[in-house]
Amino acid sequence: MKLADFERFSGREIKVRTRTAIEQQRRFHGKLLGVVDRAIELDQDGKVLLIPHADIAQANLVYRFTN
């Protein structure tokens, strides 16, 4: 995903996998808050993380289907 895509989907729930570990973790899941400089801002269970865009290996929107 491009940085513009992360800006467009701000406020949505996403899953992110990074190339290198950030705080001993490579998989993240939370609410995308937006883009800061060349990083995305992610709220994961109340903890706000900055993940450098260059370090993102994969990112997907999370869809919730209801019956």
C-alpha positions in Angstrom: 0.0 0.0 0.0 1.1 3.5 -0.7 1.1 6.2 1.9 -1.8 7.8 0.1 -3.8 4.6 0.7 -3.1 4.7 4.4 -4.3 8.3 4.5 -7.5 7.3 2.6 -8.3 4.4 5.0 -7.6 6.4 8.2 -10.0 5.4 10.9 -10.3 1.8 9.6 -9.2 -1.4 11.2 -6.1 -2.9 9.6 -3.5 -5.8 10.0 0.1 -5.0 9.3 3.2 -7.2 9.0 6.6 -5.6 9.2 10.0 -6.7 7.7 11.8 -6.3 11.0 10.6 -6.4 14.6 9.2 -3.3 16.3 9.1 -3.8 20.1 9.7 -7.6 19.7 6.7 -7.8 17.4 6.2 -8.1 13.6 2.4 -8.5 13.4 0.1 -5.6 14.4 -3.7 -5.3 14.4 -5.5 -2.1 15.3 -7.1 1.2 14.2 -5.2 3.2 11.6 -5.0 6.8 12.9 -3.2 8.3 9.9 0.2 9.1 8.4 2.9 11.0 10.2 5.9 11.9 8.1 6.8 8.6 6.4 5.2 6.3 9.0 1.7 5.1 9.8 0.2 5.7 13.2 -1.7 2.7 14.6 -3.7 2.4 17.8 -3.3 -1.2 19.0 -5.3 -1.8 22.2 -4.9 1.8 23.4 -1.2 1.9 22.6 -0.2 4.2 19.7 2.6 2.9 17.5 4.5 4.6 14.7 5.4 2.1 12.0 7.8 3.3 9.3 6.2 2.9 5.8 9.5 1.4 4.4 9.3 -1.3 7.0 5.8 -2.6 6.1 5.9 -5.9 4.3 2.1 -6.3 4.1 -1.0 -4.4 5.1 -4.7 -5.4 4.8 -8.0 -3.9 5.8 -10.0 -6.0 8.3 -13.6 -6.5 7.2 -16.3 -7.4 9.7 -19.3 -9.3 8.3 -22.6 -9.4 10.2 -25.5 -11.7 9.6 
